[in-house]
Amino acid sequence: MSQPEAFSRILIDKALEFSGWDLLNHQQIQFELHTGNGRADYLLKDSLGRVLCVLEAKREGFDPYDAKEQARGYAENLKAPFIILSNGREHWFWNYERADQRDAYRIERLPSREDLERVRLKNLQPPRPLESEIVTPEYLRHLKHDLTLRRYQIRAMDEIARLFDAKGLRKFLLEMATGTGKTLLCAALIRRFLVSRNAERVLFIVDRIELAKQTIEDFAVVLPEFKPVIYKTARRTGELLGASVVVATIQSLMTDRRYREEFTPFYFDLVINDEAHRSIYGDAREVVQFFQATRIGLTATPKAYLKNINMEQLAEENPQALEARQLRDTYHYFGCKPGFPTYRYDIIDAVKDPEGPFLCLPKIFDLRSDITTKALAESGWAVVVSEQEESFKIQDLEKKIFTPTRNRLMCEAFLKEAQKDPAGAIGKSIVFAVNQTHATNLTKIFNELQPGIALTITSRIPDASSFAKEFRDGKRAERIAVSVDMLSTGYNCRDLLNIGLFRPVFSPTEYIQIKGRGTRLFTFTIGHTAYEKSCFFLLDFCAVAEYFEEQYD
């Protein structure tokens, strides 16, 4: 055996141990068996000692995919249903006996024994094409009479089904504006995978427990027979075993790396990443890559680090920089070309849809104060502190210097300019503050100006999640929720009429997410009269909209 292949074997051995294989147990693994076709490197066995899989090892510099037909000869000779091709760093898996699995596909983790036994059982009753499960607007009507899928949601699902069946693709990215019903779309998509037997278990990953609770409410209606559960709760109650749909926060999976203890790499057949622009980076990436499943990313704001980049030139001049960009690029991670998701439906599509509109646009108010204007200038806002002149930029306000007079002016202007609801009261509003202290100070001023008008919803407020839900559902008298980041993503408040930007925003992703809180349509009913929400007000005190709508490239 050449030295490079010996090194590959060390890496492969570690990968097998990582997936629970016992290298010293001959009932699990046999090394170097000579067959009529040549020498098989590894034989992986089932619990009865029968050969499940042939693993063909190649040296590190060799593309293991090229050994496909060689390994097939060994597998057919040994009647092994599965093939793994590996050089220690790159692994390929081939369920070659299945007619619909015409080719090997790349995996990031090797399957466990339990994984291979489960896949073999699935082969006895193979799935039918995803497209054979027809989806119409009435697809979910039998579960709830008022559930109607929109045409663009069906087009998104059909595009995934087409590429899944015809091209064998297993990575997809849906770029859809906030408020276009991504959760309902996912519920229908999950049902399609489960009913057609293309999946037995599904993992839906979110990045906050509030989103997990919100999602499980919807899934309980649309997927009742598949027993959807929240991972954090179900692992304690024992409900995890009977669940086909698991909703988990990325943090709960990462704690003590428990995903490795409680699941195998092939445990889930479908993994969906909500807010995919956030849940595939840093430490979270390890969790996502552990599961060897069909992957679908959902986001309104994918991160494009490869757009307008000459990748060949960058690969030659600075390969580390290219790799860093690839790791952070949402399109690349889900197998899409830079800037081209599997399916896109943005806010303009939703507003102009001939069957719609399905969203509304903001009416933007530039309400910057004199202090804000100076702080936005190149020279900054000059203030004399202890007989010395200091300059403060917009990002310093309420951090390095406190401006109670400006805060009061902003609150007064907000109450004056905010959109009223059809009953004449100030419309439901979210105000975004610089930090939690700033949020509390703003709430005090609002309530001083108009008692009982505002409440603070931030992470340091006890039971803030319940307050957020009550505010959303109209079970609170307050009209203004003052927050920092807690309500900026995944918060579905349809009757929201005003968003106040009392802090600067420097990320286009964050700006789009915040703006998305107000885009949903709503029908107000006063007596027997219905009033449609036609727009929401974006009251901008920090020139955020001007920057992103006019200056930002």
C-alpha positions in Angstrom: 0.0 0.0 0.0 1.4 3.4 -0.9 2.1 5.9 1.9 -0.5 8.4 0.6 -3.2 5.7 0.7 -2.1 4.6 4.2 -2.7 8.2 5.3 -6.1 8.2 3.6 -6.9 5.0 5.6 -6.2 6.8 8.8 -8.6 9.6 7.9 -11.2 7.0 6.8 -10.8 5.1 10.0 -11.4 8.3 12.0 -14.5 9.1 9.9 -15.9 5.6 10.5 -15.3 5.8 14.3 -17.0 9.3 14.3 -20.1 7.6 12.8 -20.2 4.9 15.5 -18.3 2.0 13.7 -16.1 -0.3 15.9 -12.9 -0.9 13.9 -11.9 -3.8 16.1 -15.2 -5.7 15.7 -15.0 -8.1 12.8 -18.8 -8.4 13.0 -19.0 -4.7 11.9 -16.0 -4.2 9.6 -13.8 -6.5 7.5 -10.6 -5.2 5.9 -9.2 -6.1 2.5 -11.2 -9.0 1.2 -10.0 -10.4 -2.1 -12.9 -11.0 -4.5 -13.1 -12.3 -8.1 -12.8 -8.7 -9.3 -10.0 -7.6 -7.0 -9.4 -6.5 -3.5 -12.2 -4.7 -1.6 -10.7 -2.3 1.0 -13.5 -2.1 3.6 -16.6 -4.2 4.1 -19.2 -2.7 6.4 -21.6 -5.3 7.9 -25.2 -5.2 9.3 -26.2 -6.5 12.7 -26.4 -10.1 11.4 -22.9 -10.0 9.9 -24.0 -9.6 6.3 -22.1 -7.2 4.0 -24.0 -3.9 3.7 -21.5 -1.7 2.0 -18.2 -1.8 0.1 -16.0 1.2 1.0 -13.3 1.8 -1.6 -10.3 3.8 -0.3 -8.1 6.0 -2.6 -5.0 8.1 -1.9 -5.6 11.7 -0.9 -4.8 13.3 -4.3 -7.0 10.8 -6.2 -10.7 11.7 -6.9 -12.5 8.8 -5.3 -15.5 9.3 -7.7 -13.3 7.7 -10.5 -13.3 4.4 -8.6 -17.1 4.1 -9.0 -17.2 1.2 -11.5 -14.3 -0.6 -9.8 -16.2 -0.6 -6.5 -19.4 -1.6 -8.2 -17.8 -4.8 -9.4 -16.8 -5.7 -5.8 -20.3 -4.8 -4.5 -22.2 -6.8 -7.1 -19.9 -9.8 -6.4 -20.5 -9.5 -2.6 -24.2 -8.6 -3.1 -23.7 -5.4 -1.1 -26.4 -2.8 -1.7 -24.3 0.2 -1.0 -21.0 1.7 -2.1 -18.8 4.4 -0.5 -15.9 6.0 -2.3 -13.4 8.0 -0.2 -9.9 9.4 -0.1 -10.3 10.4 3.6 -11.3 14.0 2.9 -14.0 13.5 0.2 -16.7 10.9 0.4 -19.2 9.7 -2.1 -22.3 7.5 -1.4 -24.0 5.3 -4.0 -27.3 3.4 -3.4 -26.6 1.8 -6.8 -29.4 -0.8 -6.7 -32.1 1.9 -6.7 -33.3 2.8 -10.2 -33.7 6.5 -9.3 -30.2 6.8 -7.8 -28.3 6.7 -11.1 -25.1 8.1 -9.7 -23.0 8.5 -6.5 -23.5 11.8 -4.6 -21.2 13.7 -2.3 -21.6 13.3 1.5 -19.8 15.1 4.3 -20.1 12.4 7.0 -20.1 8.6 6.6 -23.3 6.7 7.5 -23.6 4.7 10.7 -24.6 1.0 10.7 -28.2 2.1 11.7 -28.3 4.5 8.8 -27.4 1.8 6.2 -29.9 -0.7 7.7 -32.6 1.9 7.5 -31.7 2.9 3.9 -31.8 -0.8 2.9 -35.3 -1.1 4.4 -36.4 1.9 2.4 -35.1 0.2 -0.7 -37.8 -2.5 -0.3 -40.4 0.1 -0.8 -38.7 2.9 -2.9 -40.3 6.3 -3.1 -42.3 7.5 -6.0 -41.3 10.6 -7.9 -41.8 13.8 -6.0 -43.7 15.3 -8.9 -46.2 12.4 -8.8 -47.6 14.0 -5.6 -49.7 16.7 -7.3 -50.0 20.0 -5.5 -52.9 22.3 -6.2 -54.1 25.5 -4.4 -56.5 23.1 -2.5 -53.7 20.7 -1.4 -54.1 21.5 2.3 -57.8 22.3 2.3 -58.8 18.9 3.9 -56.7 19.8 6.9 -58.2 23.3 7.3 -60.9 24.8 5.1 -59.3 28.2 4.7 -55.8 27.0 3.8 -55.1 27.9 0.2 -51.7 27.7 -1.5 -50.8 30.5 -3.8 -49.6 29.9 -7.3 -46.0 31.2 -6.6 -45.8 28.8 -3.6 -46.7 25.9 -5.9 -44.2 27.1 -8.6 -41.5 27.0 -5.9 -42.4 23.5 -4.9 -42.7 22.3 -8.4 -39.3 23.6 -9.3 -37.7 21.7 -6.4 -39.7 18.6 -7.4 -38.6 18.9 -11.1 -34.9 19.2 -10.2 -35.1 16.5 -7.6 -36.7 14.0 -9.9 -35.1 14.8 -13.3 -31.6 16.0 -12.3 -31.2 14.2 -9.0 -30.3 17.5 -7.2 -30.3 17.5 -3.4 -29.6 21.1 -2.5 -32.1 24.0 -3.1 -32.4 27.6 -2.1 -35.7 29.5 -2.0 -35.2 33.3 -1.9 -38.6 34.7 -0.9 -39.7 38.0 0.6 -40.7 38.2 4.2 -44.5 37.7 4.4 -44.9 35.4 1.4 -45.8 32.4 3.5 -42.6 30.5 3.7 -43.7 28.4 6.7 -46.9 27.3 4.9 -44.9 26.5 1.8 -42.5 24.4 3.9 -45.3 22.6 5.6 -46.8 21.6 2.1 -43.3 20.8 0.8 -42.6 18.5 3.9 -46.0 16.8 3.3 -45.1 16.2 -0.3 -41.7 14.6 0.7 -43.3 12.5 3.4 -46.4 11.3 1.5 -44.3 10.3 -1.6 -41.8 8.5 0.8 -38.9 10.6 -0.4 -38.4 11.4 3.3 -39.3 9.5 6.5 -37.9 12.1 9.0 -37.5 15.9 8.5 -35.5 18.4 10.5 -36.6 22.1 10.4 -33.8 24.4 11.8 -34.6 27.9 13.1 -32.3 30.3 15.0 -34.6 31.3 17.9 -37.0 29.5 20.2 -39.8 32.0 19.4 -39.6 30.9 15.7 -39.7 27.3 16.8 -42.9 27.8 18.8 -44.4 29.8 15.9 -43.5 27.1 13.4 -44.8 24.2 15.5 -48.2 26.0 15.7 -48.5 25.9 11.9 -47.1 22.4 11.5 -49.5 21.0 14.0 -52.3 22.1 11.7 -50.8 21.0 8.4 -48.8 17.9 9.4 -50.8 16.4 12.4 -50.3 12.7 11.5 -46.5 13.2 11.3 -46.4 14.3 15.0 -44.3 17.4 14.7 -42.3 18.2 17.9 -39.9 20.8 19.2 -36.5 19.0 19.7 -35.7 20.8 23.0 -38.9 19.6 24.7 -39.3 16.2 22.9 -35.9 14.9 23.9 -36.9 15.2 27.5 -40.4 13.7 27.1 -39.5 10.8 24.8 -41.7 12.1 22.0 -38.7 12.4 19.7 -38.8 8.7 18.8 -42.3 8.8 17.2 -41.9 12.1 15.4 -41.4 12.4 11.7 -41.0 16.2 11.8 -38.6 17.8 14.3 -38.3 21.6 14.7 -35.1 22.6 16.4 -33.1 25.8 17.2 -29.5 25.6 16.0 -28.4 26.4 19.6 -30.3 23.4 21.1 -28.6 21.1 18.6 -25.1 22.6 19.3 -25.3 22.4 23.1 -22.7 19.9 24.2 -22.7 18.7 20.5 -25.7 16.6 21.5 -26.7 16.3 17.8 -23.8 13.7 17.5 -25.0 11.8 20.5 -28.7 11.7 19.6 -28.7 11.4 15.8 -26.8 9.6 13.1 -25.6 11.3 9.9 -28.5 9.8 7.8 -31.1 10.1 10.5 -33.0 12.8 8.7 -33.9 12.6 5.0 -34.7 16.3 4.6 -33.2 19.2 6.4 -34.7 22.7 6.0 -32.8 25.8 7.1 -35.1 28.7 7.9 -33.3 32.1 7.7 -30.5 30.2 5.9 -28.4 33.3 5.6 -27.7 33.0 9.4 -27.9 29.3 10.2 -25.1 27.9 8.0 -22.1 29.9 9.3 -19.5 29.5 12.1 -20.1 26.7 14.6 -23.6 26.2 13.2 -22.2 25.0 9.9 -20.8 21.8 11.6 -24.4 20.9 12.7 -25.9 21.5 9.3 -23.1 19.5 7.5 -23.4 16.6 9.9 -26.8 15.5 8.4 -26.5 13.9 5.0 -30.0 14.7 3.7 -31.7 16.7 1.0 -31.1 20.4 2.0 -33.4 23.3 1.4 -32.5 26.8 2.5 -35.1 29.6 3.0 -34.3 33.2 3.2 -35.4 36.7 2.1 -31.8 37.9 2.3 -29.1 35.5 1.0 -25.5 36.6 1.4 -23.7 36.9 -1.9 -20.0 36.8 -1.5 -19.2 35.4 -5.0 -21.2 37.9 -7.1 -19.1 39.9 -9.6 -16.0 38.0 -8.5 -13.5 36.5 -10.9 -13.3 33.1 -9.2 -10.5 31.7 -11.4 -8.3 34.8 -10.8 -9.0 34.8 -7.1 -8.3 31.0 -6.8 -4.9 31.6 -8.4 -4.0 34.8 -6.5 -5.5 34.1 -3.1 -7.2 30.6 -2.7 -7.8 31.2 1.0 -9.8 34.3 0.3 -11.9 32.4 -2.3 -12.5 29.6 0.2 -13.6 32.1 2.9 -16.1 33.7 0.4 -17.4 30.3 -0.6 -18.0 29.3 3.0 -20.1 32.5 3.6 -22.0 32.6 0.3 -25.6 31.3 0.7 -26.0 30.5 -3.0 -22.8 28.4 -3.1 -23.7 26.4 0.0 -27.0 25.3 -1.5 -25.5 24.4 -4.8 -26.6 27.5 -6.8 -24.8 29.8 -9.1 -23.9 33.2 -7.6 -27.0 35.3 -7.4 -29.3 32.6 -8.8 -31.4 30.7 -6.2 -33.6 27.7 -7.1 -36.6 30.0 -7.0 -36.9 33.7 -6.3 -40.0 35.7 -5.3 -39.2 39.2 -4.0 -41.3 42.0 -2.5 -41.8 43.6 -6.0 -43.0 40.3 -7.4 -45.5 40.1 -4.4 -46.8 43.6 -4.9 -47.1 43.3 -8.7 -48.4 39.7 -8.8 -51.5 39.6 -11.1 -53.2 37.3 -8.6 -52.2 39.7 -5.7 -51.1 42.0 -4.4 -49.7 39.7 -1.6 -47.6 42.4 0.1 -47.5 46.1 0.5 -44.7 48.7 0.2 -43.6 51.2 2.8 -44.2 54.9 2.8 -40.9 56.3 4.0 -40.7 59.4 6.2 -37.3 61.1 6.7 -37.5 62.5 10.2 -33.8 63.0 11.1 -33.1 65.7 13.7 -30.4 68.4 13.6 -28.2 66.2 15.9 -28.7 63.2 13.5 -27.8 65.4 10.5 -24.6 66.5 12.1 -23.7 63.0 13.3 -24.2 61.7 9.7 -21.8 64.3 8.3 -18.1 63.4 7.6 -16.9 65.6 10.5 -19.5 64.2 13.0 -21.5 66.0 15.7 -19.1 68.3 17.6 -19.8 68.5 21.4 -17.8 70.2 24.1 -17.1 67.7 26.9 -15.0 68.8 29.9 -13.8 71.9 28.0 -12.7 69.7 25.1 -14.4 69.3 21.7 -15.3 65.8 20.8 -16.9 64.5 17.6 -19.6 61.8 17.5 -20.8 59.8 14.6 -24.3 58.4 14.1 -23.2 55.0 15.5 -22.0 56.7 18.8 -25.4 58.1 19.8 -26.8 56.3 22.8 -23.6 54.3 23.1 -20.8 56.9 23.8 -23.1 59.8 24.3 -26.7 60.0 25.6 -29.2 62.4 24.0 -32.4 62.6 26.1 -33.6 65.7 24.3 -33.2 64.0 20.9 -35.0 60.9 22.2 -37.9 63.0 23.3 -38.1 64.8 20.0 -38.1 61.5 18.1 -40.9 60.1 20.3 -43.0 63.3 19.8 -42.4 63.2 16.1 -43.3 59.5 15.9 -46.6 60.0 17.8 -47.4 62.9 15.5 -46.6 61.2 12.1 -47.5 57.6 12.8 -50.2 56.0 10.7 -53.6 55.7 12.4 -55.8 52.6 12.2 -59.3 52.9 10.8 -60.7 53.5 14.4 -58.5 56.6 14.6 -56.0 55.3 17.2 -52.3 55.1 16.5 -51.6 52.0 14.5 -49.8 49.0 15.9 -46.0 49.9 15.8 -42.5 48.6 16.4 -39.7 50.9 17.3 -36.1 49.7 17.0 -33.7 51.1 19.6 -29.9 51.2 19.8 -29.7 48.8 22.8 -31.8 47.6 25.7 -31.1 50.6 27.9 -32.1 52.9 25.0 -35.3 50.8 24.5 -36.3 51.2 28.2 -35.6 55.0 28.0 -37.8 55.4 24.9 -40.6 53.4 26.5 -40.5 55.7 29.5 -40.8 58.8 27.2 -43.6 57.4 25.1 -45.6 56.5 28.3 -44.9 60.0 29.7 -46.2 61.6 26.5 -49.2 59.2 26.3 -49.7 56.9 29.3 -50.0 53.2 28.5 -49.0 53.6 24.8 -45.8 51.6 24.8 -44.1 48.4 26.2 -40.5 47.2 26.0 -39.9 43.8 24.4 -36.2 42.9 24.7 -34.4 39.8 25.9 -33.8 41.1 29.4 -37.5 41.6 30.0 -39.0 38.6 31.9 -41.5 36.6 29.7 -40.7 38.9 26.7 -41.7 36.1 24.3 -45.2 36.0 25.8 -45.5 39.8 25.6 -44.5 39.6 21.9 -47.1 37.0 21.2 -49.8 39.0 23.1 -48.9 42.2 21.3 -49.1 40.4 17.9 -52.4 38.8 18.7 -54.0 42.1 19.9 -54.3 40.9 23.5 -52.5 44.0 24.9 -53.6 47.6 25.1 -50.2 49.1 24.2 -49.8 50.3 20.6 -46.0 50.5 20.4 -43.5 47.7 21.0 -40.0 49.1 21.7 -37.3 46.5 20.9 -33.7 46.1 19.7 -33.3 42.8 17.7 -35.8 40.5 19.2 -38.6 41.5 16.7 -36.5 42.1 13.7 -36.8 38.7 12.1 -39.5 36.0 12.0 -42.1 38.1 13.8 -45.4 37.9 12.0 -47.6 40.9 13.0 -50.0 41.4 10.1 -51.8 44.5 11.4 -48.5 46.4 11.9 -48.8 49.9 10.5 -45.6 51.7 11.6 -41.9 50.9 12.0 -39.7 53.4 13.7 -35.9 53.4 13.1 -34.5 55.1 16.1 -31.1 53.5 15.5 -28.8 53.3 12.5 -28.7 50.1 10.5 -25.5 49.2 8.5 -26.4 45.8 7.2 -28.6 45.5 4.0 -29.7 42.1 5.4 -30.9 43.6 8.6 -32.6 46.5 6.8 -34.6 44.2 4.6 -35.5 42.0 7.5 -36.8 45.0 9.6 -38.7 46.4 6.6 -40.3 43.0 6.1 -42.0 43.2 9.5 -44.5 45.7 7.9 -45.1 44.3 4.4 -47.9 41.8 5.2 -51.4 42.7 4.2 -54.3 42.9 6.7 -58.0 43.6 6.6 -59.4 45.8 9.5 -63.0 45.4 10.3 -65.0 48.2 12.0 -68.6 47.2 12.5 -69.6 45.8 9.1 -67.0 47.8 7.1 -63.7 46.3 6.0 -60.6 48.5 5.5 -57.6 47.1 3.7 -54.0 47.9 4.8 -52.5 49.4 1.7 -49.1 50.5 3.0 -47.1 50.8 6.2 -45.1 53.8 7.5 -41.4 53.6 7.9 -40.5 56.5 10.2 -36.7 56.9 9.7 -34.8 59.0 12.3 -31.3 57.9 11.2 -31.3 58.3 7.4 -31.2 54.5 7.0 -33.7 54.3 4.1 -31.9 57.1 2.2 -28.7 55.1 2.4 -30.1 51.7 1.3 -32.7 52.9 -1.2 -30.5 55.5 -2.9 -26.8 55.1 -2.1 -26.1 51.5 -1.3 -24.8 49.3 -4.1 
